[in-house]
């Protein structure tokens, strides 16, 4: 991996932004996800996937690429890069890791997830490698995610609530993003300085398709 200094200046705030994650409490299986930022036709973007409705974990949900750690993985960075390559077909040699965030617990699925923040220094083509696991891969512009017209809160099945990003009907792959991925994106937009005021008091029911997932 190259030095962090090789990353563009617009990524600098993410290197020192507070990470407010609570310590894992589930004692779950170690896993990692890749928050891969690049520069595309619409400015800074992030790589996201949509899991197959038949996927074993979080079926039908939009997520960061990633998965469970294997015995051969040398830590969360190796896990995140390997899983992302297996899911999207990207070339990990073009990626520069910026920061490893604190692990987050996903109690429902039994995972302790480490987010790995990275810059896509040399982008490569992406696609769903195994349609049985991933049905869509997209580079989603951060300005689309930050747009208040695409943001509101949703009620979770357990009675809680959290941020959501609704890109259905846009060029953003028709993604509806909620749960763990939405919370991390909310942190990312704030930490990177891209967030703008959005209607946090607009709380809606989770769409039926997302609830089934």
C-alpha positions in Angstrom: 0.0 0.0 0.0 1.1 3.5 -0.7 1.3 6.3 1.9 -1.8 8.1 3.0 -0.2 11.3 1.6 -0.8 9.9 -1.9 -4.5 10.5 -1.5 -6.1 13.8 -2.7 -6.6 16.7 -0.4 -10.4 16.3 -0.3 -10.0 13.1 1.7 -7.9 14.7 4.4 -10.8 15.4 6.8 -11.6 11.7 6.9 -8.2 10.8 8.3 -8.7 12.6 11.6 -12.5 12.8 12.0 -13.8 11.4 15.3 -15.0 7.8 15.1 -18.0 7.5 17.5 -18.6 3.8 17.2 -19.5 2.0 20.4 -17.3 -1.0 21.3 -18.7 -4.4 20.0 -20.9 -6.2 22.4 -22.0 -9.2 20.4 -18.8 -11.2 20.4 -19.7 -12.0 16.8 -17.8 -13.3 13.9 -15.0 -11.0 12.7 -15.7 -9.4 9.4 -14.9 -6.2 7.4 -16.3 -3.9 4.8 -14.6 -1.6 2.3 -15.6 2.0 2.1 -14.0 2.7 -1.2 -14.0 6.4 -2.4 -13.1 7.5 -5.8 -13.5 10.3 -8.3 -16.0 9.7 -11.0 -17.9 11.8 -13.7 -20.1 13.3 -10.9 -17.3 14.0 -8.4 -16.4 12.0 -5.3 -18.2 8.7 -5.2 -18.4 5.5 -3.1 -18.7 1.8 -4.2 -21.8 0.0 -3.2 -23.4 -3.3 -3.9 -26.9 -4.8 -3.8 -27.1 -8.2 -2.3 -29.2 -10.9 -4.0 -32.6 -11.7 -2.4 -31.2 -15.2 -2.0 -28.0 -14.1 -0.2 -27.2 -15.8 3.1 -26.6 -12.5 4.9 -28.7 -9.3 4.6 -30.6 -10.5 1.5 -31.7 -7.8 -0.9 -29.9 -5.0 1.0 -27.6 -2.3 -0.4 -24.2 -2.5 1.3 -20.5 -1.8 1.2 -18.6 -4.8 -0.3 -17.2 -7.0 2.4 -17.8 -10.1 4.4 -16.5 -12.5 7.0 -12.8 -13.0 7.9 -11.2 -16.2 6.7 -8.3 -17.9 8.5 -5.9 -16.9 5.7 -6.7 -13.2 6.1 -4.0 -11.1 7.8 -6.4 -8.7 9.5 -9.4 -6.6 8.5 -7.7 -4.9 5.6 -7.0 -8.2 3.9 -10.6 -9.3 4.6 -12.2 -6.2 3.1 -10.0 -6.2 0.0 -10.5 -9.9 -0.7 -14.2 -9.9 -0.2 -14.7 -6.8 -2.3 -12.7 -8.3 -5.1 -14.7 -11.5 -4.9 -18.0 -9.6 -5.0 -17.2 -6.8 -7.6 -14.2 -8.1 -9.6 -12.2 -4.9 -8.9 -8.4 -4.8 -8.9 -7.2 -4.4 -5.2 -3.8 -3.2 -6.4 -5.4 0.1 -7.4 -6.7 0.8 -3.8 -4.9 2.8 -1.1 -6.1 2.2 2.4 -6.5 5.4 4.4 -7.8 4.3 7.8 -9.3 1.4 9.7 -12.3 2.4 11.8 -13.5 0.8 15.1 -15.5 -2.4 14.8 -19.3 -2.2 14.8 -21.6 -5.0 16.1 -24.4 -6.4 13.9 -26.3 -8.2 16.6 -29.0 -9.5 14.3 -26.6 -11.3 12.0 -23.9 -12.0 14.6 -21.0 -10.1 13.0 -18.5 -7.6 14.4 -17.7 -5.5 11.3 -14.5 -3.4 10.8 -15.0 -0.6 8.2 -11.9 -0.1 6.1 -11.7 3.4 4.5 -9.8 3.5 1.2 -9.2 5.6 -1.8 -9.5 4.2 -5.4 -6.3 5.6 -6.8 -6.5 3.5 -10.0 -10.1 2.5 -10.6 -11.0 -0.7 -12.5 -14.1 -2.2 -13.9 -16.7 -3.7 -11.5 -19.6 -6.1 -11.9 -21.5 -8.6 -9.9 -19.1 -11.6 -9.9 -21.6 -14.1 -8.5 -25.3 -13.1 -9.2 -26.4 -15.5 -6.5 -24.7 -13.2 -4.0 -24.6 -9.8 -5.6 -27.1 -8.5 -8.2 -25.8 -4.9 -8.7 -22.6 -2.9 -8.2 -22.5 0.9 -8.6 -20.3 3.9 -7.9 -22.7 6.3 -6.2 -21.8 10.0 -6.2 -21.6 11.5 -2.7 -23.5 14.6 -3.8 -26.5 12.3 -4.6 -26.4 10.8 -1.1 -26.0 14.3 0.5 -29.0 15.7 -1.3 -31.7 16.4 1.3 -34.3 15.3 -1.3 -33.0 11.7 -0.9 -32.8 11.6 2.9 -35.1 10.8 5.7 -35.4 8.5 8.7 -37.0 5.1 8.8 -38.5 3.0 11.6 -36.8 -0.3 12.2 -38.6 -3.5 12.7 -37.3 -3.5 16.3 -38.9 -0.2 17.1 -35.8 2.0 16.6 -35.1 4.4 13.8 -32.2 5.5 11.7 -31.1 7.4 8.5 -32.1 6.2 5.1 -31.0 7.2 1.6 -33.7 6.9 -1.1 -32.2 6.8 -4.6 -35.1 5.0 -6.2 -36.2 6.7 -9.4 -32.8 8.4 -9.8 -29.7 7.4 -11.8 -28.2 6.0 -8.6 -29.1 2.4 -9.4 -32.5 2.6 -7.8 -30.9 2.0 -4.4 -32.7 2.3 -1.1 -30.1 2.3 1.7 -30.9 1.8 5.4 -29.5 0.2 8.5 -25.8 -0.3 9.1 -24.8 0.9 5.7 -26.9 4.1 6.0 -25.4 4.9 9.4 -21.9 4.5 8.0 -22.7 6.7 5.1 -24.2 9.3 7.4 -20.9 9.3 9.4 -18.9 9.5 6.1 -20.8 12.5 4.8 -20.4 14.4 8.1 -16.8 13.4 8.6 -15.8 14.4 5.1 -17.7 17.7 5.2 -20.2 16.8 2.5 -23.3 16.7 4.7 -25.9 19.4 4.3 -29.0 19.9 6.5 -31.7 17.3 5.9 -35.1 16.6 7.4 -34.2 14.4 10.4 -37.7 14.8 11.7 -39.2 13.1 8.6 -39.6 9.6 9.9 -41.2 7.0 7.6 -42.1 3.4 7.7 -39.6 1.0 6.2 -40.6 0.0 2.7 -42.1 -3.5 2.5 -39.3 -4.8 0.3 -36.7 -3.6 2.8 -38.6 -5.0 5.7 -38.7 -8.5 4.1 -34.9 -8.3 3.6 
